[in-house]
Amino acid sequence: MKIPAEPLVSIITPTFNRADFINKAVNSVLAQTYNNFEFLIVDDGSTDNTRELLQPALADTRLRYFHQENQGQSIARNLALSKARGDFICFLDSDNYWPGKKLSTQIDLFRQHPEYDVIYGDIIVVDENDKEITRRNMRRYSGQIAKYMVRDNCVSMNTAMARRKCFEELGGMSGKRRVADDYELWLKFSAKYRFLYVPEFLAYYRVMDDQISSDKTRRFDSNWQIISDFRREFPDAMTEREFDSGFAAFHRRKARYLASQGSRAEALSEMGRALRLRPLERTSWRSLAAVLVK
């Protein structure tokens, strides 16, 4: 699909009480080498001085600021999506930031690979003081990635750029959950659209104790609801065997986590579910052995 010479990119940032980090995120957008963007910031009812801190940046006419009562980042993102005018959509959390060529890199890639609808990459993990923790990333995939996504979310929200048509045809966030809304979005898109993974670092991802995503138990519960809904709503996204294999992989991953937390009985219960789905997969038996050892 041909794109305009200088397509407009809509950048969406929801924020809630991130006064310590919001300027870092904003400055990383304003420093982009690609300039044709609009930057939509949705303040989800912050009680700190976020609004005051943003005032100098709002002199840039590319920035648009919205405020809502605290309803969660899914609702905040959807508000911004309803206002977005761009040919492409990106998301940047208010405690993370981008390298300077993030947007230009992806626009160039869309020109080179018009057959793809979402382009994403890797992250550099940093701490609260911007000190690098690791550059190790999970395995990521290109093409029709639904069979991989149902196992785990391999798409990094802060690195992704998606065509506007994806949101027009399948919608934005469901607003059902306060956890893993990004997974739900990309999993839904994987049923219809092609993804391109590029092994480049396209975002700095900050790790903090108070992040929603740091609560792994809540995330596992939310992910289970998400993949169950996906199987019901998009039954043709993959074969029944691929669905079963993906669900078994989810149960194995949850079992290993529970075992690492000392919840042996719950871990074995998850392994039972995995084995019932794919009893002949050697990976399941190796995972069972690992759980028993732990």
KEPA-983197 format. One record per residue (C-alpha): z, y, x; residue number from 1. Coordinates in nm, 4 decimals. Example, Ala and Ser with C-alpha at 12.3 -4.5 7.8 and 13.67 -1.06 7.14 Angstrom:
2
{{0.7800,-0.4500,1.2300},1},
{{0.7140,-0.1060,1.3670},2},
END
This chain:
294
{{0.0000,0.0000,0.0000},1},
{{-0.1104,0.3322,0.1502},2},
{{0.1599,0.5960,0.1937},3},
{{0.1272,0.9770,0.2064},4},
{{0.0882,1.1505,0.5419},5},
{{0.4446,1.2813,0.5235},6},
{{0.6254,1.0822,0.2520},7},
{{0.9482,1.2214,0.1136},8},
{{1.2532,1.0081,0.1959},9},
{{1.5597,1.0234,-0.0302},10},
{{1.8853,0.9590,0.1552},11},
{{2.1857,0.8681,-0.0601},12},
{{2.5456,0.8994,0.0559},13},
{{2.8411,0.8262,-0.1740},14},
{{3.1741,0.9446,-0.0373},15},
{{3.5399,0.9220,-0.1288},16},
{{3.8109,1.0756,0.0913},17},
{{3.6151,1.0465,0.4141},18},
{{3.6786,1.3976,0.5456},19},
{{3.7448,1.2544,0.8929},20},
{{3.3950,1.1087,0.9166},21},
{{3.1600,1.2792,0.6687},22},
{{3.0413,1.5426,0.9166},23},
{{2.9358,1.2720,1.1639},24},
{{2.7238,1.1098,0.8944},25},
{{2.5726,1.4393,0.7786},26},
{{2.4943,1.5585,1.1300},27},
{{2.3180,1.2308,1.2085},28},
{{2.0867,1.2923,0.9135},29},
{{2.0195,1.6547,1.0029},30},
{{1.9373,1.5453,1.3593},31},
{{1.6625,1.3062,1.2491},32},
{{1.3271,1.3514,1.4207},33},
{{1.1617,1.2958,1.0810},34},
{{1.2204,1.6058,0.8696},35},
{{1.0671,1.5437,0.5268},36},
{{1.3752,1.4164,0.3485},37},
{{1.6176,1.5088,0.0734},38},
{{1.9834,1.4259,0.1262},39},
{{2.1851,1.3490,-0.1866},40},
{{2.5622,1.3381,-0.1350},41},
{{2.7746,1.2194,-0.4271},42},
{{3.1455,1.2995,-0.3996},43},
{{3.3194,1.0260,-0.5974},44},
{{3.6265,1.2322,-0.6849},45},
{{3.7610,1.2962,-0.3333},46},
{{4.1104,1.4484,-0.3153},47},
{{4.0793,1.5618,0.0462},48},
{{3.8816,1.8601,0.1786},49},
{{3.5409,1.6891,0.1742},50},
{{3.3769,1.9613,-0.0333},51},
{{3.5034,2.2368,0.1964},52},
{{3.3814,2.0549,0.5066},53},
{{3.0335,2.0151,0.3573},54},
{{2.9839,2.3824,0.2760},55},
{{2.8164,2.4827,0.6069},56},
{{2.5697,2.1907,0.5878},57},
{{2.4781,2.2775,0.2287},58},
{{2.2987,2.5850,0.3602},59},
{{2.0192,2.3391,0.4423},60},
{{1.8096,2.3241,0.1260},61},
{{1.7328,1.9559,0.1832},62},
{{2.0946,1.8746,0.0963},63},
{{2.2063,1.8322,-0.2650},64},
{{2.5728,1.7866,-0.3489},65},
{{2.7062,1.6215,-0.6659},66},
{{3.0613,1.5606,-0.7806},67},
{{3.1907,1.3022,-1.0257},68},
{{3.5270,1.1656,-1.1300},69},
{{3.6191,0.8594,-0.9265},70},
{{3.4132,0.5694,-1.0640},71},
{{3.3205,0.3725,-0.7530},72},
{{3.0309,0.3816,-0.5096},73},
{{2.7926,0.1863,-0.7363},74},
{{2.8101,0.4568,-1.0020},75},
{{2.7840,0.7264,-0.7341},76},
{{2.4722,0.5662,-0.5881},77},
{{2.3156,0.5319,-0.9306},78},
{{2.3771,0.8999,-1.0002},79},
{{2.1922,0.9882,-0.6809},80},
{{1.9116,0.7434,-0.7634},81},
{{1.8623,0.9186,-1.0985},82},
{{1.8126,1.2471,-0.9100},83},
{{1.6066,1.1112,-0.6192},84},
{{1.2435,1.2202,-0.5836},85},
{{1.1446,1.0396,-0.2649},86},
{{0.8701,0.7883,-0.1979},87},
{{1.1291,0.5859,-0.0062},88},
{{1.5031,0.5390,-0.0534},89},
{{1.7726,0.4982,0.2132},90},
{{2.1506,0.4621,0.1932},91},
{{2.4052,0.5918,0.4418},92},
{{2.7774,0.5393,0.3881},93},
{{2.9863,0.8444,0.4662},94},
{{3.1798,0.6768,0.7483},95},
{{2.8671,0.5526,0.9277},96},
{{2.5832,0.7319,1.1053},97},
{{2.2262,0.6927,1.2289},98},
{{2.0416,0.7171,1.5599},99},
{{1.8017,1.0113,1.5711},100},
{{1.4776,0.8160,1.5230},101},
{{1.5931,0.5966,1.2362},102},
{{1.3698,0.7496,0.9697},103},
{{1.0637,0.8037,1.1887},104},
{{1.0828,0.4442,1.3141},105},
{{1.0770,0.3050,0.9617},106},
{{0.8060,0.5361,0.8311},107},
{{0.5870,0.4272,1.1235},108},
{{0.6620,0.0634,1.0451},109},
{{0.5632,0.1079,0.6811},110},
{{0.2314,0.2522,0.7979},111},
{{0.1778,-0.0472,1.0274},112},
{{0.2940,-0.3044,0.7693},113},
{{0.1958,-0.1824,0.4201},114},
{{0.2483,-0.5306,0.2755},115},
{{0.6275,-0.4954,0.2968},116},
{{0.8572,-0.3249,0.0463},117},
{{1.1898,-0.3095,0.2339},118},
{{1.2379,-0.2612,0.6083},119},
{{1.5758,-0.3112,0.7726},120},
{{1.7334,-0.3755,1.1120},121},
{{2.0543,-0.4269,1.3073},122},
{{2.3790,-0.2333,1.3412},123},
{{2.6068,-0.1296,1.6255},124},
{{2.9697,-0.1789,1.5221},125},
{{3.2085,0.1008,1.6226},126},
{{3.5752,0.1765,1.5601},127},
{{3.7426,0.4843,1.4112},128},
{{3.6969,0.6693,1.7402},129},
{{3.3256,0.5827,1.7754},130},
{{3.4019,0.3314,2.0483},131},
{{3.1492,0.0498,2.0490},132},
{{3.2907,-0.2875,1.9472},133},
{{2.9855,-0.5114,1.9445},134},
{{2.6085,-0.5269,1.9133},135},
{{2.6093,-0.8855,1.7914},136},
{{2.4411,-0.9238,1.4538},137},
{{2.3990,-1.2047,1.2077},138},
{{2.0657,-1.3797,1.1788},139},
{{1.8189,-1.1822,0.9684},140},
{{1.4854,-1.2702,0.8089},141},
{{1.1452,-1.1358,0.7031},142},
{{0.9104,-1.2135,0.4162},143},
{{1.0295,-1.3755,0.0940},144},
{{1.3967,-1.3991,0.1860},145},
{{1.5618,-1.5056,-0.1427},146},
{{1.6435,-1.8557,-0.0122},147},
{{1.8334,-1.6975,0.2782},148},
{{1.9945,-1.4220,0.0746},149},
{{2.1524,-1.6616,-0.1726},150},
{{2.3442,-1.8078,0.1229},151},
{{2.4697,-1.4735,0.2518},152},
{{2.3671,-1.1092,0.2605},153},
{{2.1540,-1.0596,0.5712},154},
{{2.0349,-0.7069,0.4779},155},
{{2.2331,-0.4217,0.6282},156},
{{2.2641,-0.1464,0.3663},157},
{{2.2821,0.1376,0.6168},158},
{{1.9664,0.0279,0.7996},159},
{{1.7422,-0.0433,0.5007},160},
{{1.4561,0.1699,0.3694},161},
{{1.2945,0.0637,0.0417},162},
{{0.9943,0.1769,-0.1565},163},
{{1.0756,0.3784,-0.4659},164},
{{0.8862,0.1273,-0.6831},165},
{{1.1549,-0.1345,-0.6174},166},
{{1.4119,0.0769,-0.8016},167},
{{1.1669,0.1810,-1.0720},168},
{{1.0793,-0.1810,-1.1507},169},
{{1.4136,-0.3595,-1.1055},170},
{{1.6688,-0.0775,-1.1302},171},
{{1.9521,0.0263,-0.9013},172},
{{2.3124,-0.0896,-0.8809},173},
{{2.4432,-0.2894,-1.1756},174},
{{2.7730,-0.1005,-1.1752},175},
{{2.9540,-0.4240,-1.2633},176},
{{3.1512,-0.4524,-0.9401},177},
{{3.3280,-0.2340,-0.6855},178},
{{3.2712,-0.4929,-0.4125},179},
{{2.9401,-0.6163,-0.2648},180},
{{2.7148,-0.3957,-0.4766},181},
{{2.4742,-0.3804,-0.1819},182},
{{2.4422,-0.7592,-0.1773},183},
{{2.3647,-0.7630,-0.5477},184},
{{2.0905,-0.5031,-0.5009},185},
{{1.9115,-0.6702,-0.2088},186},
{{1.9448,-1.0172,-0.3599},187},
{{1.7814,-0.8878,-0.6784},188},
{{1.5018,-0.7254,-0.4782},189},
{{1.4475,-1.0464,-0.2804},190},
{{1.3310,-1.2175,-0.6010},191},
{{1.0186,-1.0013,-0.6082},192},
{{0.9650,-0.8008,-0.2900},193},
{{0.8861,-0.8671,0.0747},194},
{{1.1348,-0.7686,0.3453},195},
{{1.0614,-0.6879,0.7088},196},
{{1.3401,-0.7284,0.9625},197},
{{1.2971,-0.5400,1.2889},198},
{{1.5316,-0.6233,1.5801},199},
{{1.6244,-0.2613,1.6450},200},
{{1.9579,-0.0837,1.6054},201},
{{1.9113,0.1466,1.3073},202},
{{2.2716,0.2374,1.2233},203},
{{2.6218,0.2682,1.3610},204},
{{2.8633,0.0804,1.1349},205},
{{3.2287,0.1815,1.1448},206},
{{3.5023,-0.0789,1.0967},207},
{{3.8337,0.0357,0.9483},208},
{{4.1288,-0.1361,0.7860},209},
{{4.0955,0.0439,0.4521},210},
{{3.7326,-0.0472,0.3883},211},
{{3.6575,-0.2392,0.0698},212},
{{3.4296,-0.4681,0.2691},213},
{{3.7206,-0.5714,0.4937},214},
{{3.8790,-0.7669,0.2047},215},
{{3.7003,-1.0980,0.2577},216},
{{3.8705,-1.2814,-0.0278},217},
{{3.7557,-1.0239,-0.2825},218},
{{3.4094,-1.0276,-0.1284},219},
{{3.3780,-1.4069,-0.1580},220},
{{3.4809,-1.3906,-0.5244},221},
{{3.2334,-1.1117,-0.5923},222},
{{2.9547,-1.2894,-0.4025},223},
{{3.0046,-1.6027,-0.6115},224},
{{2.9616,-1.4012,-0.9303},225},
{{2.6543,-1.2312,-0.7836},226},
{{2.4692,-1.5480,-0.6824},227},
{{2.5581,-1.7153,-1.0134},228},
{{2.4157,-1.4203,-1.2072},229},
{{2.1088,-1.4188,-0.9825},230},
{{2.0347,-1.7853,-1.0499},231},
{{2.0601,-1.7248,-1.4227},232},
{{1.8548,-1.4016,-1.4256},233},
{{1.5882,-1.4996,-1.1687},234},
{{1.5458,-1.8780,-1.2065},235},
{{1.1943,-1.8654,-1.0630},236},
{{1.2959,-1.6857,-0.7421},237},
{{1.3074,-2.0220,-0.5638},238},
{{1.3094,-2.3952,-0.6318},239},
{{1.6114,-2.5763,-0.7737},240},
{{1.6537,-2.7492,-0.4387},241},
{{1.6583,-2.4166,-0.2578},242},
{{1.9148,-2.2820,-0.5038},243},
{{2.1362,-2.5888,-0.4538},244},
{{2.1023,-2.5653,-0.0770},245},
{{2.1935,-2.1960,-0.0852},246},
{{2.4949,-2.2536,-0.3079},247},
{{2.6124,-2.5379,-0.0846},248},
{{2.5879,-2.3056,0.2168},249},
{{2.8008,-2.0491,0.0321},250},
{{3.0712,-2.3082,-0.0397},251},
{{3.0677,-2.4261,0.3235},252},
{{3.1070,-2.0711,0.4498},253},
{{3.3938,-2.0043,0.2100},254},
{{3.5578,-2.3334,0.3065},255},
{{3.5513,-2.2456,0.6759},256},
{{3.7027,-1.9056,0.6032},257},
{{3.9795,-2.0537,0.3861},258},
{{4.0548,-2.3125,0.6540},259},
{{4.0844,-2.0365,0.9142},260},
{{4.3422,-1.8690,0.6869},261},
{{4.5448,-2.1888,0.6550},262},
{{4.4403,-2.2625,0.2949},263},
{{4.3518,-2.6258,0.3618},264},
{{4.3569,-2.7529,0.0007},265},
{{4.1332,-2.4717,-0.1240},266},
{{3.8987,-2.5224,0.1716},267},
{{3.8621,-2.8919,0.0931},268},
{{3.7924,-2.8064,-0.2707},269},
{{3.5068,-2.5791,-0.1593},270},
{{3.3722,-2.8529,0.0655},271},
{{3.3758,-3.0887,-0.2325},272},
{{3.1539,-2.8457,-0.4222},273},
{{2.9147,-2.8210,-0.1267},274},
{{2.8871,-3.1977,-0.0923},275},
{{2.8220,-3.2493,-0.4616},276},
{{2.5301,-3.0061,-0.4401},277},
{{2.3758,-3.1357,-0.1154},278},
{{2.5418,-3.4684,-0.0231},279},
{{2.2778,-3.5632,0.2337},280},
{{2.2864,-3.2435,0.4394},281},
{{2.4436,-3.3103,0.7784},282},
{{2.5579,-2.9484,0.7923},283},
{{2.7979,-3.0155,0.5048},284},
{{2.9551,-3.3132,0.6803},285},
{{2.9918,-3.1184,1.0031},286},
{{3.1588,-2.8389,0.8090},287},
{{3.3934,-3.0897,0.6465},288},
{{3.4903,-3.2194,0.9875},289},
{{3.5569,-2.8650,1.1075},290},
{{3.7749,-2.7942,0.8040},291},
{{3.9735,-3.1130,0.8593},292},
{{4.0324,-3.0242,1.2232},293},
{{4.1545,-2.6767,1.1322},294},
END
